[in-house]
Structures are given as structure tokens and as C-alpha cells.
Amino acid sequence: MQPDLDASNDETVAHPGEETVSDAETRIKLLLDKGPLAEAEEVCKQALGKFPDSDRLRSLQSDIQQKETAIRKLLDQGEGCLADRDFETAAEFFTGACHLLPLDGELADHIVGILHQHAQDVLEKDWQAADASLALAARIQPDGLSSPFLTDAVQERKYQAETKAGGLRNGMTRSATHPPTVSRTKAVLI
């Protein structure tokens, strides 16, 4: 009986407590599908250190890079939509990125950071855009921590705008009902 030549392959034979290429592949694929992507990248790097000739691991490394590029593109498009005040489309891009890696808390934190920064940047001139950014951040990370300062600042701007709008409406009403005036001809005769 001839010995099985494949049995001596370092990629498939595991010594007790050692990981095989198949083990690493399974773990990387799971992380690539669900996240976190940084962990998938690290596991792949370590596995390639142990099994540098593995084409399957190199393929997974390429898949990780492609997913990272796709997510970066979605984030860039989302930020562009924020700048254009297109919050619905921004939400689609940001949630799309989150759906690619549903268990990647780092990605969600990063997106929320982008949204909080946008809210802070536009607060002085556009409280509604800031409010929309904070609402989107709450959708992305419902249990996430929001900056109480930023939330309070948006509410203060909103209150000021509503108060100002109310004052303008009242001012318009007052100016529309002018007090009775004396005509010039009557004033001269008096």
C-alpha cells in the first residue's frame, strides 16, 4: 500500500493545537462576510505567514481588499451626499456599507463619527442638516453614544429658528393691520 502523498501537505495536516489552511479560510470567510474586516485582514496576514504558498489565502486577501475598496467607495459617496444635503441617498450609502459588514462595530463607529463631524461643521449655518445628520447617526447605531453637547446645540439652534420664525410671522401680522392713519389732506386741514 502506497502512502497518501497529500496527507503530508502542511496545509491540510494539523498537529494538535495548530490551525490548518482550511481552519484559517473558514474563519476569514466568516469575518469577510460579517466583520470586522480589520480582524479578517489580520487573520489572513497571520495565516499567510504560516502558509505563504496558499493560493486560497491569497485569493481571500484579494477579496478583503476588494470589500475594503467597496466600503470606502460607499463612504465617500455618502459623504458627498451629505455635502449636497441629500440625506436619503447618504443613508442608503452608509447603511449599504453597514450591510456589507453587519458585525463590524468599528465601521459603524466610523460612520457615526462622519455624521457627527458633519453635524458639527454645518450647525452654525444649517441646523436642519445637522439635525438630519444626528438622526441618521442614530439609525446607523441606535444604541450608540451621541454627543450631548452636539444634540443640545442642535436643539438650541432649532429653538432659535422657530422663535425667529414665530416673531417674523407675528411681525407680518402686525404690519398687515396698520393702525388707522390720517390722510395728508386731512392733516393739513386740521
C-alpha positions, 0 to 999 in steps of 0.5 A: 500500500502506497502512502497518501502523498497529500496527507503530508501537505502542511496545509491540510495536516494539523498537529494538535493545537495548530490551525490548518489552511482550511481552519484559517479560510473558514474563519476569514470567510466568516469575518469577510462576510460579517466583520470586522474586516480589520480582524479578517485582514489580520487573520489572513496576514497571520495565516499567510505567514504560516502558509505563504504558498496558499493560493486560497489565502491569497485569493481571500486577501484579494477579496478583503481588499476588494470589500475594503475598496467597496466600503470606502467607495460607499463612504465617500459617496455618502459623504458627498451626499451629505455635502449636497444635503441629500440625506436619503441617498447618504443613508442608503450609502452608509447603511449599504456599507453597514450591510456589507459588514453587519458585525463590524462595530468599528465601521459603524463607529466610523460612520457615526463619527462622519455624521457627527463631524458633519453635524458639527461643521454645518450647525452654525449655518444649517441646523436642519442638516445637522439635525438630519445628520444626528438622526441618521447617526442614530439609525446607523447605531441606535444604541450608540453614544451621541454627543450631548453637547452636539444634540443640545446645540442642535436643539438650541439652534432649532429653538432659535429658528422657530422663535425667529420664525414665530416673531417674523410671522407675528411681525407680518401680522402686525404690519398687515393691520396698520393702525388707522392713519390720517390722510395728508389732506386731512392733516393739513386741514386740521 
